[in-house]
């Protein structure tokens, strides 16, 4: 059954701008919590969570690389990809949050939705709450709702994707404000995208596919899943469990890095064009003055630029 728009409770109020500004405790709902919607404001022990998460990723990447006895360049590639993916998502969340604030400015908001926004700022909202949020405020464009880091571990990769499958099944069976329809195998195949960036003989590949769509009488939201993998050099003998995939016509050995899932407004390109007529905050980073690029050694920049400019680095 196609559902109608979300009906707010009787108690509603005009949103005071300061309600969604200022520091807030970083309180991830579980180990698969998404990046905070307000990444600079969410704090852990008085430190912005965006920095705490980045430091934690670097530490875990170093430990995994040591365990798997990766050569230095592979270890660096792994750490760069994980940190850059985190920075890109943080930038996109900041842009999504800014667009949300513009949508609700001066308008009445029920307390339940205000609580969801507050929880999303600190990674404490569940997937159903986040889907309700972007469904009601589609100018947000995209919103991450799940993230897990495999850190080269095949069994952990399977565990993360099994958990994601459960999350998606729960959305399909329990979400009340729209009908969540899984994509057919053919739809998933057609929606699939793949990017492969190389640099210095090593590389990272990223896959993305649309797995479902939430539809109501007034909205359509896509549900997408993205996976990233470290591509091992052909001559590297790796004694641990790995995966094999055909990349550019050649069989290559892969190790999983991360899995994330996000909601995206179906007509996002049209909305972005409309929004960009008066604002240039599309989440993209210009090559000139790129703060991320400045942190990367020259020999690694080609891999970053290829990945950043690929179809998968966008919204």
Secondary structure, 3 states (H helix, E strand, C coil): CCECCCCCCCCEEECCHHHHCCCEECCCCCCCCCCCCCCCCEEECCEEHHHHHHHHHHHHHHHHHHHCCCCHHHHHHHHHHHHHHHHHHHHHHHHHHHHHHHHHCCCEEEHHHHHHHHHHHCCCCCHHHHHHHHHHCHHHCEEEEEEEECCCCHHHHHHHHHHHHHHHHHHHHHCCCCEEEECCHHHHHHHCEEEEEEECCEEEEEEEEEEEEEEECCEEEEEEEEEEEEECCCCCCCCCCCEEEEECCEEEEEEEEEEEEEEEECCHHHHHHHHHCCCCCCCCCCCCCCCCHHHCCHHHHHHHHHHHCCHHHCC
